[in-house]
Amino acid sequence: MVHTYIRSVIASSFLAGMTYDSRSTERVPESKMSTAVPDRKVRIVSSTAVKPSSPTPPHRRTLNLSLLDQLFPAGWSHSLLFYARPGGGGESLSSRMRASLCETLTDFYPLAGRLRGSARIDCNDEGAYWVEARADLRLADVLARPDGTLLAQFLPSSHPETSLLAAMGCLLIVQITTFTCGGVAVAACGSHKLLDGSSLAFFLRSWSARSAGRLEGGRPPPPRFLGDSLVGPKEVPFMLSDYAGMESCATRRFVFHRSKISALRAEAVRSARPGESTRFTRVELVLALIVRCALAASRSVTGSSRHPTLLRQMVNLRNRMSPALRDNDVVGNLAFGINILYENSESTFHELVSNIRREMISFTKGAQASGSDSGELMSIACGSIGTAGNFFGKWKEESRFYRCSSLCGFRLYEVDFGSGKPAWLTSLSLAKNFVYMVDAKGGDGIDAWVTLDRRDMAVFERDEELLTYATPNPGVVHHVMHHSRF
C-alpha cells in the first residue's frame, strides 16, 4: 500500500557538530579511518572538513528549502569520474582540487552548512567533508570490466566511516581515490535535499573550472539557490522514501551505441499510429526496451503474465516550466517523478515507449500551466504520489515497480580539473528494479546500469531483443590507454 513506498517524516536529531578548519593540517588518524571489510580494494587514509575560503555573510546564513527539496529523502546524488594519471602526480592535483573547493564553497555556501529538519539549511560554514583514499589496483583494472559492487567503494557514502555524515546534516562529501598507476577517481556526493542531477553537474563544472584556472573574468557565474522562492515548503504528512530492497539483486551495465539507438528510434516511428508523437528521446527509447525485457524476464521466472507495472521516471523541470529556467546556474531540486502505468505486462516496445512519451507530454503541459504557482505544483506533486499509492493499494503483491534516473545531457565529460577530461564516468544505484543512465563515452550513446532480482537478471541479460541493441559491459580501457602514459 501507500506506506510501502512513502514513509512518514521523522524528525532528525543530529550529533554534535565537529568543526574543522580547512586551512589546518588536522586529519583523522589512519588507524581510525581504515576499514576491516576483507573484500575492499579501497582504503580511506584521511578525512577532514573543508570550509569556504571566505565566511558566509549573515544575510545568507539561512536557506529555506522548497516543497520539492522537502519531499526528497536525505539521500545522496552522486557522480563518479575517473582520470588517467595527471601531470605532476595525483598528490599535486588533490592539493589543487582541495584549495579550489574552498574557493568554490564561497559561492556554493549552503553545501558547507548543515541540514536542519526537512526544509532548512543552516549555512554555518561547518564545511563539506573531504576524504582521501588509496585503491590497491590500477585504473585499467577497474575499467576493463566495470563492476557495480567495486565502483560503490569509490563513493564516500558507501563507507562505514562516513555513513553518519548524512545523519549529522552534512550536505557534500568528496572522495579522491588514487590508483597504484597514478590515476585518480573523483566522487562527489551531494545531499538530495539540495542537489538534483543538474545541480550537482553545475557544481562540478564550476569547481573544475576554478581548479583548472579556466575562469573568464576571474570568477565563474554564481549559482542561484532557488530555496523557497519558487515553491515554498508545506506542512506535509509524508516525504518520498529512499528505501528499496537490495537483497538478492544483481547489477549489470549495458551500453547502447548511437547507431543502435537510431535503430530503436526507427522501429518506434515505424510502429507509430497516425497522430502519435514520435519525438522520442534516446532515454525514452532505451528505457522502454529495458522495461520490456525486464517484464519478460519476470514473467519467465514467475510463470505469470499478470504483472501490473508502475514505471517512475525522474524528469528535469527546468525546461518544462513557464517561463523555462536555465540549466547552468539554478541550484535546487527541480526534478520529479512521472508515473507510467501498465496493467498489461506483455506490452510491446511501441506501446511502452508511446506511453512514456504521452505521459511526458502531459506532465510538461501541467508543469507549464502551473508556472510558479505553489498550489498547482503541490497538487502535481501530491497527485503523482497519490497515483502511485492507489496503484499499489489495488494490485499489492501482483505489481511490479521500476524506477529510472538519468544524468544524460548534463555535460559531465567537460569536468576537467586541470589534468584532462574524464577517461570515463558513471553513476549507479544498487537498488532493486532501478535503471540509471549516463552519457556513454565519446558520443550520443548511453551507459545503462540495471539492477534486478538475481533470478530476473539471469533471464534478462540473455534476452535476444535486448542484445540486438545493447552491448553487455564493454571495457573502456582502450580509451584510457590511448590518452594516458601508463
N, C-alpha and C positions, 0 to 999 in steps of 0.2 A: 504494500500500500504506500501512501504518500511518505510515511515516515521511513520507508526503506531507503529512499534516496534524498530525503530532506530532513535534516536534524534541527533540533531546537537550538537557539542561540544560547551558548554557555558563556557566562561572564568569565573572562580570562583573569587570572591572578598572576602577576609577573614577579619573577625573582628579583632580588635587589640588583640594581644596575651595576655593572662592572665597568668603570671608566678607565680608558687608556688614552695616552697621548700618542698620536701617530708620529710625532716628531721625536719620541724617545726610542730607545732600543729595547724596551721591555718585551720579552717574549715568554710564552708558556714553555716550561721545560719539556724536552722531547720525551722524557720518561712518562710524563702525564698525558702526552698527546698521541703516542703510538697506539695502534690498535692490536688486539690479540686475535682477530679473526684470521684463521690459518690460510684461507684461500685468497686473502687480499694481496694484490700486487701493488697497491698504492698505500704509502705510509705518510701520515701527516708528521711534519717535523717542527713546525712552528705556527703560531697563531697570535694575532693581535688585532686591536681595533684601529681603524683609520678615520681620523676626523677631518672635517673640511679645513682647508688652509686658512680660511677667514671665518670668524664666528658669524652665525646666522643672526641678523638684526632682530630686535624684539618684536617688530610688527609682523614677522614671519614665523614666529615661534609655535603657532598652532595651525594645522591644516585639517579642516573638517572635510571628511570624505563624502563621496556621492552615494546615491542609492545603490548603484551597481557595484561600487567598491564595498559597500556594506554587505551586500548579498554574497560576495565571493568568500569562500573559506580562506583561512590564513595559510594556504599552501604556497608553493614556490613556482614562479615562472622562470624557466632556465634555458640557457644556451651553452653549448659546449663546442669550443673551437680549437682546432689543432694546427700548430705551426711547425714548419721544419726548423732545423737548427738556426737560431738567429745570429746575425753577425755581431761579434763582440761577446757572445755567450749568453746563456739563459739568465745568469745572475744579474748582468747589467740591464737586460730587458725587464726583469722583475723589479729592479730598483726604480727604473724609469716609470714603469706602469704604476707602481705604488705611489710615487711622488705625484704623478699626473692624476691619480684617483683622488688624492687630497684636494687638488685644484678643481676637479670636476664636481666633487661633492659640494663645493661652494654654490654652484648653480643648482645641483640636484639635492639640495639640503634636506628634504624630507627623508631621503634614503639613509641619512646619518642620524635620524631620530628614532623614536620608539612608538610602536602602536599601542594605543590605549583604548580598550574596548573594541567595538566593531566599526566605529565610524570617526575616529580622531587619531591624528598623529601628533605627538609631542616632538617638535623639531628642536631637540635639545643638544644636538651635536655630540651625542654619546659615541657615534661612529658606526660605520659599516665594519664588517668583520673580514679580515684578510688572513687567508690560510695558505701556507706553502707546503708542498708535498713532493715526494720522490716516488717514481714508478720504477719497479725492478724489471723493466723491459724496454725495448726500443719502440719508437713511434711506429715504425714499419710493422712491428708485430701486432699492434692494435689494429692497424688499418688493412692488414692483409685480409682478414675476415672479421669485420666489426661485430662484437658480441654485446648485447644489451646489458647483461649482468656485469661484465667487466667495465663497460662505459659508465655504469652507475657509480663506480668507485671514484671517478674523476669529478663527481658532483659533491660539493661540501655538505649538501643537505642529506646525503646518504650515510655520513659518518656518525657514529655514536657521540664523538666529541663535540659535534656541532648541532646535534639534534635538538638540544634545549634552546637554541638561539631563537627559534620561532616562538616558543612559549614565552621568552623574555621580551618579545616585541621587536626583535631585530628585523630590519627590512631589506638588507642586502648583505650577501656573503659572496666573496670572490675566492676561488681556489686556483692557484698557479701550480701546476704539476710539471716537473722536469723529468724527461726520459733519460735513460743511460746514454743515448746517442746525442743528447743536447736539445732535442725537440721539446716543445712546450705545449701543454694543454691549458687553455684558459676557460674556466667555468664561472659563469655569473648566475647566481640565484637571487631573484628579487621577489619580495612578497607580492602575492597576487592581490593583496588588499590595496596595492597602489599601482602595480605594473601589470599590464597585459602584454601580449607578444610585441605589439607595435611600440609600446613604451620602452620595453627592455631593449629592443633593437635600436631605438633612437639614443638611449643611454650609452650603449656600446659604441655606436658610431661617434658620439660626442667625445667619449673618453679616449677612444683610439686616436681620433684626430688631434687631441691635445697631447697625447703621448708621443705621437709621431711628428709633432711640430707642424701640422698642416692647417693651422688656423689662419683664416683670412681676416685681416684687420686685428689679429691678436686675440680674438675671442670667438668661440662658436656661438651660434644663435641660442639664446637661453630657452629653456623649456617653459611651457605654460602648464602649470598644475591646475587642472580644472576644479579639483576638490568638489565642493557642493554648489559651485556657481551654475552648473547645468541642471543637475537633478539632486536636490538635497536629500539627506538621509530621512528615513521614516521609522516610525515605530512598527516593526515587523516581527511576527512571531516565529520566524524561521530564517535560515540562510541556507545557501546551497551546500551540500555535503561534499567533502573531498574523499569520502570513503568509497572504495571499490575493492573488491576482493582480488588478492594476488596469489591466492593459494592454487597450486596445481595449474599454473599458467605457463605458457611459452611465448616468447617474443622473437619475432623474425623480421628481417629487413628485406624489402623488395624495392628494386629500382625500376622506375618507369621512364624509359628514354623518350626524348621528344618525338621520334618517329612513331613509337608505339602509342603515345597519347594522341597523335594525329590520326592514327588508325582507329582508335576508340571514338574519337570525335566523328569521323566519317560514318562509323557504324550507328552512332546515336542519331545523327542527322538523317541518315537513310531510313531509319525506322520511325521518324517523327511523323505525327499526324498533322494534317492541314491546320494552320493557325497556332501550333505549338511553338514556343520559344526554343530556338536552337543555339542560343548564345551560351553554350555550356562552358564553364571554366575548367581548366585542367584538374583542379582539386575535385570538382563535382564528378568528372568523368572517372578519375581514379577511385574515388570513394565509392561510387556506385558499383564498380566492378568488385572491389574488396568486399563490400557488404553482401553482394550477390553470392560470391564464393564462400563467404563465412556462413551464410544461411544454408547453403547447400551442404557444407561440412556438418553443421549442427543437425540437419535432417538425417544425414547419413549415420551419425553417431547415435541419435536417439531413436531413429526409426519412425519418427513422427513428422508429418508435414504441417502440423498446426503449431506454428511459432509466430504469433503476432509480434511485431517488432517495432521498437521505438529507436530511431536514429537521432542523436542530438549533435548538431554541428555548430561549433563556435564561429561567429562571424564578427567582422570588424564594423562597428557602427559609424566610423568617421566619415566614410564616403557615402553612407546611406542616410545621413541626416540632412535636414534642410534648415539652414544652409550647411553644406558639407564642411567638415573640418579637415585641415591639412594633417597628413600623417607625420610630418617631420618635426613637429615641436610640441604636440599635445601629449601630456602625460596623465594617465589615469586609466581606469578600466572602462573602455568603450567597446567592449566585446560582450556578446551574449549568445546564448544557445538557441537555435531554432529547432523545432521538433518536426521530424518527418515520420509519419505513422504508416506502417504496412501491416495490414491484417492478414495478408496472404504472403507467406514466407517463400513461395515459389515465383515471386515476381521476376519478370525478365529484366535484363540490363536496361533496356529502354524505359520500362516502367519505373525503375529505381531512379535513374538519372533525371527523368522528366519530373518526378515528384520532388526531387531535391531542387531543381530549377524553379518549379512552380512555387514551392514554399519560400525560396529565397526572394522571388519577385514579390510575393505577398508580404513578407516581413519588411522588405525595403520600402514598399509603399506605406506600410503602417508607421515605420520609423520616420519617414519624410513628412507624413501628415502630422505626426505628433510634434515635430520641431523640437523645441526645448521645453515643452510643457511637461512639468514633473508628474502631473496626474496621469497624462496619457502614457508616459514612459513607465510609470509604476504599474499601470494597467497591463501594458505589454509584458513586462517582466513577470508579474504575478500570474497573468493569464498563461504564459508559457509553462510555468511551474505547475499550475493547476491542471493543464492538459496532460502533463506527464503523470501527475498524481492520479487523475481519473483513469488513465490507460492502465497503470499498474494495479489500481484497485479493481478494474474489470477483469484483467487477464491473469493477474497474480503469477504463479509459478510457470504458467504456459508461455509467458512473454520472454522476449529477448531484448536486451538494452545494449546499444553500441554508441560509442562517443568518438568524435573526431575533433582534433585541433590542428591548426596549420600555421606554420611560420613562412609559408611560401610568399615571395614578393617583398620581404622585409629587408632585402639588400644586405644580408649578414656577411656575404662574401666580400663586402667592401671594408670590413672591420680589420684595419691594418694598424698595429701598434708601433710600427716603425721597422718591422723585420720582414714585411711582405704580407700578402693576403693569406687567408687560411688555406692550408693544404686540404682540409676537409672540415665540415662542421655538422652538428646534429643536435637533435633534441628528441627525447622519447619518454614514454610512460610505460611502466610495467604493470599498470592496472588492467584488469580483465576487460576484454572487448573494447579496447582502446586503439584508435588509429591516429598516429602522429605523423604529420608530413612536413618536410623541409625541402628547400630547393636542392636539386642534385647539382653536383659539381660541374661547372662548365657549360651550362645550357638551360633550357627550359624544361628539363626533366624533373622528376620528383623522387626523393627518397622517402619511402613509407615504412614506418615501424608499426607492426601489427601484433597485438597481444591477445591471445585467445586461450580458452581452456586447452590443456595439453592434448586431449583426445580430439577436439575440433581442429587444432593446429596440425595434427598428424595427417588429417584428410585435406585440410586447406592448402598446405604447402605443396601438395601433389596435384592440385586441380589443374586440368589441362587448359581450361579457359583462362585462368589466372596466368599460367606460364606462357601463354601465347603473347601476352603483353608485358609481363614483368620478368626481370632477371633477379633470381634469388641471391641476395647478399654478395654482389661482386666486390672484389678487392679494390681499394683505392691507392694501393702502394705505388703504382706506376705514376700517379700524379705527383706524389711526394718525391720519388726518386728523380723525376725529370727536373724538378725545380730546386732541389736541395743538394748539399755537398756531402751527404753521408750515405 
